[in-house]
């Protein structure tokens, strides 16, 4: 079932983030800590905007996937700089070469502010464990997330993704996302309005 995020889901968010963190594949062991990816790509969102986070619950409280994001990327970037960077400074530290590229992204939240994305103020991240994929749960998560954005008065949303994740790319297009041309991005960006999924 799809339900709203709860604080008790936090460890599952960390776990799912790393288990899907290599272009949809398992990233455990690729960094100095398996929590690193969660601290950059997932936990800031449930910390700041839990109202825009939804999970797949197996029925017994076990979380198998999530969607999370922000209704206002510019405000999120300001918060990340002022609050999240200091909050994580003690655990996200230099020293391991495996972490360098991720830490560079972490310390540059302004990278999220691209002029080509200005008309798509919200953005999201969605991750599902492999056993949940292909069952309509991603679609249901996206529907819940878009409903929440629409209720908050947000007109459009975007996401970034690894170009090699072909399955995710096809999934987003089936849900009404279209490509957004972003110069020198190194990632693919897609967007859509927050109207219901048809």
C-alpha positions in Angstrom: 0.0 0.0 0.0 1.0 3.6 -0.4 1.1 5.8 2.7 2.7 9.0 4.0 6.2 8.8 5.3 6.7 8.4 9.1 9.8 9.2 11.1 10.1 5.5 11.9 10.8 4.9 8.2 14.1 6.7 8.3 16.4 3.7 8.4 14.4 2.1 5.5 14.9 5.3 3.5 18.7 5.1 4.0 18.6 1.4 3.0 16.5 1.7 -0.1 18.6 4.7 -1.3 21.9 2.8 -1.2 20.3 -0.4 -2.6 19.1 1.5 -5.7 21.9 4.2 -5.7 24.0 3.0 -8.7 21.7 4.0 -11.6 19.0 1.8 -10.1 21.4 -1.0 -9.0 22.8 -1.8 -5.6 25.5 0.7 -4.4 26.3 -0.9 -1.1 30.1 -0.9 -0.5 30.8 1.7 -3.2 31.4 4.5 -0.6 33.0 4.8 2.8 29.5 4.6 4.4 26.3 3.0 3.0 24.5 6.0 4.5 26.3 8.6 2.3 23.9 8.4 -0.6 20.9 8.7 1.7 22.4 11.8 3.4 22.6 13.5 0.0 19.7 12.2 -2.1 16.9 11.2 0.3 17.1 12.1 4.0 17.3 15.9 3.5 13.9 15.8 1.8 12.1 13.8 4.5 13.8 16.0 7.1 12.6 19.3 5.6 9.4 18.3 3.8 8.0 15.0 5.2 4.6 16.1 3.9 5.9 15.5 0.3 7.2 11.9 1.0 5.3 8.7 0.5 6.3 5.1 0.8 5.4 1.6 -0.3 4.4 -0.4 2.8 4.4 -4.2 2.5 1.4 -4.2 4.9 3.5 -4.9 8.0 5.3 -1.6 8.2 8.2 -2.8 6.0 9.1 0.0 3.5 9.9 -1.3 0.0 10.1 2.0 -1.9 9.6 5.8 -1.7 9.0 9.0 -3.5 10.2 12.3 -1.9 11.1 15.7 -2.9 10.6 19.4 -2.5 7.8 21.7 -3.6 10.3 24.6 -4.0 13.8 23.8 -5.2 15.1 27.3 -4.6 13.9 27.3 -1.0 15.3 23.8 -0.5 18.7 24.8 -1.8 18.8 27.7 0.7 17.8 25.4 3.5 20.4 22.8 2.4 23.1 25.4 2.5 22.1 26.9 5.8 20.9 23.9 7.7 21.8 20.5 6.1 25.4 21.2 5.4 26.2 22.1 9.0 24.0 19.3 10.3 26.0 16.7 8.4 29.5 18.2 8.6 30.5 15.7 11.3 29.7 12.6 9.3 30.2 13.7 5.7 34.0 14.3 5.7 36.8 14.1 3.3 39.5 11.4 3.3 38.1 8.5 1.2 38.6 8.9 -2.6 35.5 6.9 -3.2 33.4 9.7 -1.7 34.9 12.7 -3.5 32.4 13.1 -6.3 29.4 12.7 -4.0 30.8 15.1 -1.4 31.4 17.6 -4.2 27.7 17.4 -5.1 26.7 17.6 -1.5 28.7 20.8 -0.9 27.3 22.5 -4.0 23.5 22.5 -3.5 23.3 25.5 -5.9 23.9 23.0 -8.7 20.2 22.3 -8.5 19.4 25.8 -9.6 19.5 25.6 -13.4 17.8 28.3 -15.5 16.3 25.6 -17.8 14.4 24.2 -14.8 13.1 27.5 -13.4 9.6 26.8 -14.7 9.5 23.4 -12.9 9.9 24.6 -9.2 9.4 21.2 -7.5 11.7 18.2 -7.9 11.6 14.6 -6.8 13.4 11.3 -6.2 11.8 7.9 -6.5 13.3 4.6 -5.6 11.8 1.1 -5.5 13.4 -2.1 -4.5 13.6 -4.6 -7.4 11.0 -6.9 -6.1 8.4 -4.1 -6.1 9.0 -2.9 -9.7 6.6 -3.6 -12.5 3.6 -3.8 -10.2 2.1 -0.4 -10.6 3.6 0.9 -7.3 5.8 3.5 -8.9 2.8 4.9 -10.7 0.9 5.0 -7.4 3.7 6.7 -5.6 4.0 9.3 -8.4 0.2 9.9 -8.3 0.3 10.5 -4.6 3.3 12.9 -4.9 1.7 14.9 -7.7 -1.6 15.1 -5.8 0.3 16.6 -2.9 2.1 19.1 -5.1 -1.1 20.1 -6.8 -2.8 20.6 -3.4 0.1 22.9 -2.4 -0.4 25.0 -5.5 2.8 23.8 -7.3 2.3 23.8 -11.1 5.2 21.7 -12.4 7.9 19.3 -11.2 11.2 18.0 -12.6 13.6 15.2 -11.9 17.2 14.3 -12.9 18.3 10.8 -13.7 21.3 8.8 -14.9 21.3 8.5 -18.7 22.1 4.7 -18.4 18.9 4.0 -16.4 16.8 3.1 -19.5 14.0 1.5 -17.6 13.4 4.5 -15.4 13.5 6.8 -18.5 10.7 4.7 -20.2 8.7 4.7 -16.9 8.8 8.5 -16.6 7.7 9.0 -20.2 4.8 6.6 -19.6 3.7 8.9 -16.7 3.7 12.0 -18.9 7.2 13.4 -18.3 9.0 15.0 -21.2 12.7 15.8 -21.7 14.0 19.2 -20.7 17.2 20.3 -22.5 19.8 21.3 -19.9 23.2 22.5 -21.2 26.2 20.6 -19.9 24.2 18.7 -17.3 25.8 15.2 -17.3 22.4 13.9 -16.4 19.0 13.7 -18.1 16.2 16.0 -16.9 12.5 15.5 -17.3 9.5 17.5 -16.3 5.7 17.5 -16.3 2.9 19.5 -14.8 1.2 18.3 -11.7 -2.1 17.3 -13.3 -3.3 13.8 -12.4 -1.7 10.8 -14.2 -4.1 9.5 -16.8 
